[in-house]
């Protein structure tokens, strides 16, 4: 099938691949690792709260920073108050912080949905449209495109993806992405790609991207072939595997995909990643932040539980290098190791909504999290 490049702010991206924003992960050093392997793709920073941007939260200011070599700056915001979302987008544009702003309508965490936020917002059709409209109107004078990402719905009985997709199309959203799971699924089970196909058939004037269960580059090609979607959003599949973006470029370019790297290659990448985090966050906090990445990098390698525990408590760069020096650098992944899940795997969950939330889906009442400034995750 003929594949068109993604176009954002007049720039063409021939390889239609986007890095999904992931809280605590897609910061400057992680994006740098990904770009090393896959230059020329869309890499989105961590999600930030619209209210925190409006209030000038110092932690949030650091989260919207970009490296000097990032020539296309993408970030994601979350907000359930149209006024705050509009003000946040306007501030980002006025300060020339971003070239592209994505909006999150998919957080499944119960601490968010119980207040009517996150993945619960699309249940309220008019509120969803108002949020989109506020963002688009604020960004339009600056030529900054607004995109959005959402889930299938609350559960199999309460689906919202078609309404949300049509709303995005009507309100001037430049591109949409569907994580093909419900909030109830959380991160468990299989992504239902058939809903991506259904959304693509319903939304015809803007690009529709698919997200969910892209563990290898061939998965992206298969998703596009099976659903007709215009591109893919990669989340957990690249955790501890930034070379997935190299493989994706090769796959989309018709080139042979390289063999999965041996442990020595992975250990060298781990050291580079840790050094990047330490340079940004300081030695102590940087190495602590890196610990969670160790398990992801080692996924599929038969290094043993003792080695994994050592990496999980590493306290310095020297210790990280010393642990790696004791390992067999020629070690290869176990059969099927490329497809082992990374990151969150929990689910299904019981989704908690505010009392009476489903009684009037056209209600414009703001969720209780509308003015929160802390990232809630999910």
N, C-alpha and C positions, 0 to 999 in steps of 0.2 A: 504494500500500500504506500501511497505517496505521503510523506511526512513533511509538514510545514514547520518552519522555525517558530519558536515562541518570540513574541515581540513585546518588549516592555520599555516604555519611554523612548521609543524610536530605535532601540537597540535590538538587533536580531540575535537569538540564541539558537544556532542550528541544531544543537543536541538538546532535545526537550526534557531536561532533567533539572529538578529543583531539590535542594537540601531542605528537609523539613526543619522548622525551628524546634529545638528540644531544650527545655529548661535545664540549666546547669551544665549543658553540653556544648551547644553550638556558639561558643564564644570565639574570640579572635584567634587563639591558638588552634582550636579544632578546625575552624574554617580554613586557616592557613594550611593545615595538613591536607585537607580535602582538595584545596586548589592546587597544591603541589602535584597531586596525581591527576586531577581533572580540571585544568584551566578552562575558563570560558563558560562555566555553568552558572546557575543562579543559586547562591548560597545565602540562606536566611539566618539572621541572628536569633538569639533567644527572645522569647515572648516577653513584652513589658506591659505593664498596666497603664491604660489611658489616664486613669486618675492620678497615678504616680507621676506621669509626665506633666500633667497640668499643675500639680502641686510642687514640682521641682525637686522630687526625691533624689538625693545624692546617689544612692545605690543604683537607681534606674538610669541616671545620667551616664554612669560607667558602663551599664549594660548596652547602651545604644552607641557605643564607640566602635569605630572600624579601624582596621589597619591601614597604614599609608599606601599599601599596594592593592587595596580593594577598590577597583575602579567601577564597580556597580554595587551599591549599598542597599541591601534588602533587610528589612526588619519586620517583625510581627507585633501587633498590639492586640490587647484584649480590653474590651469595655462593653458594658451593657447600658450605659447612659448615652444617648445620642449627642447630648451637649458636650459631655466630657470627651467623647470620641472625636467629635469635630474639632474641639479646641486642641486636643493632643496632636491630631494630624496637621492642623494648621501650624502649630509650633514646630513640628518636625520639618515641615516644608519651608517655613520662614527662615529657619536656622540652617537650611540646606544639609540636613543630617542624613536623609535617605533619598534614594532614587526610586524606590519601590516600597510600598507598605502593604503588608498582608494583614488580614483580620482573622482572629481565631473564634470560631463558633463551635468548637468541638471538644472542649475539655470535659471529660467524663467523671472527674473526681466528685464524690458525693458532698464534700464540704463546699463545693461550688454549686452543684445542681440543686442541693437542698434549699438554696437561696434564690433559685430561679436563674442562675447564671450558667456560663459555659454551654454545654451541649443542650441545656434546657431552653436557651434563648430562642432558637429557631421554632420552638413550639408556638411562640407568640409572633405571628406573621407580620403584624403591623409594626411591632417594635423592631423586628429584624430589618425590615425595610427602612425604618427611620435611622437605624444605626448605619446601615450602608449608605444611605443618602447623605447623612451628615459627613461621613468620611470622604465620599466622592466630591461633594460640594467644596469641602475645605481644601482638597488637593488639586482640584481642577485648575485654579489660576496658576499653579506652579508646574503643571504638566506631569505630576507624579501619579502613576497608576495605582489603583487600589485593587487588591485581589482578596479572596477569602477562602478559607478551608473549613469544612464541616463534616459531620458524620451522617450516616444513613438516617438516624433518628434516635429516639429514646430506646426503643426495643422493636421487635418485629411487628407489634401492633400499632405503634405510634411512630410512623416514619415522617420525616420532615424534609428530606433531601430534594425532592422535586419542587416543593414550594420555595425552598431556599435558593435553589438554582435559578428558578424563574425570577425570583425577586432580584437576585444579583444581575441577571440579564437586563431587567427593566430599569434598575437603579444606576447603571453605568459602571458596574464592576468590570474590570478588564479581563479577569481570568478567575476560574474557580477550581478547587481541588476537593475531591471526595475521599475521605478515609472510609473505606468500604467495610466499616464495622459500626454497630450500634453502640450507644453509651453503655448499654447493659453488657455487651461483649467485653467492654473495656479493652484489654489488649490480648485477650485469649481467643482460642478458636481460629478459624480461617477467615480471611477477608472475603467478602462476597462481591467479587468483581462484576457479577451480573448487574448490580445496581449502578456501577460506573457506566456500563453500556446503556442502561435505561436513562441515566442522566444525560449522557451524550446525545441520545436521540431526542430528548426534550429540549435541551439548550443548544441552539444552533448558531448563535451569532457571536459567541465568545468561546475561547478555548476551555476545554474541560480536561482536567488532569486527574489521574488516578493515584491512590495511595493505599498501601497495605500489602504486606507479604512480598516485598521485593528484596529477596535475600541474595540473589545473584543477578548478573546483568541480563541473562536470558529471560528472567522473570519480567523485566521491563518490556522487552520486545513482545513477549507473549501477552502481557496485559494489554498493550496497545493493539495487537492483532485481534485479540478476543473481544475487546470492548469498543474499539474505534476511538479511544480517547486520544487527546492531542499531546500528551506528555505524561511524565510520572513524577511523583514526589517521593523521595527516599528518606525514611526515618531510621528506625532501629537497625535496618540492614547494614548501615555503614558504621555502626558503633564498633570500635576496635578494628575497623576495616576500611580506612579512608581510600584505599586503592580500588574500592568498588567503583568509584567515579572514573578511574582510568578504564576499568573493564566496561563501564557503560558507554564511554566514548568509543571504545573499540567496537563494541557490539552495534551501536547505531551507525558507525562508519563502515560496517561490513568487514572489519578486520578480525583476525583470530584473537580470541580472548586468552590472555596469558595464564599460565599455570599459577595456582595459588602459591603465595610466597612461603618459603621455609621459615622456621622459627628465628633464625639469625636475622633475616630481613625484618621480621616483625619486632624483634627486640631493638633494633636500631631505630625504627620508627617510634617505638615507645619512648626511647630516650629523647628524641627530638621533640616529641609532644610534651613530655614532662618539662623539658627546658623552656619551651614556649610558655607553658602555664606559670612556671616560676618567674620568668621575666616579667610577666604581666601582674602576677599576684604576690610576688615575693617568694623566697625559697620555702618557707615553712608552709604557708597556706597553699602554694602552688603544688607541692608534692602531695599534700593531703587531698587536694582536689583531684589529682591524677589517679589516686588509688582505685576509684570506681571504674576507671578505664582499663585497668590491668586485667580484670576478669573478662572484659569484652575482647581485648586483644588476644587473650589466650584461649578463647573459645575454639574448641575442636582440636587443640593440641594436648596430647597425653602426658602432661607434665607432672601430674600427681597433685593430691590435695595439699601436701605440705608446702610445695612451691607456690601454689595459689594463695595459701594463707600468708606466706612471706611477702608476696607482692601486695596483698591487701592491707598490710600494716607498714609498708615501706615508709621510711622517715627522711630520706635524703636521696639526692641524685646518685651519690657514691654507692649507697646501699642498693638502689635500683640496678646500677651497672654490675655490682658484685653478684647479685642474685642471678642476673642474666648470664654472667660469665661462667657459672657452674652448669649451665644447661647445654645440651647438644644442639648446636646451631643448625645442623642439617635436618632436624626433626621436621616431619611433615604432618599435615592435618590427618585425622582419622577419616576413613571413608564416610562421606556425607557431612563432613565437618563444616563445609561452606554453607549448609542450609540450617545449621543449628540456630535457634532463636537467640536474639540478643536483646538486652534491655528488659523493659516490663513484659511479663508474660501472664500477669494475673487476670482473671476473669473466668466466667461471667460474674457480675455483681448485681445486687438489687439497687436500682437507681432510685434515689430519694428525691422527690419533688416537693415544693411547698404545698400545703393543704389547699385543695381546690384549684390547683394550677391549671388543670386541663379543662375546667368548666367553660372558659371563654378564651379561645385562642386568638381573638382579635384585641384582647385587652392590652393597653399601653402602659400598665403599671410597671415601674422600674423594678428590677430584681433588687434584693437586699444587699447584693455585693456591688452595686453600681458605683459606689465611691471608695471602694477598697483600693489600697495602693500596693499591697503585697502580692507577688506572684503566687498563685494557688497550685500550680502544677497541673498534672493530668495529661 
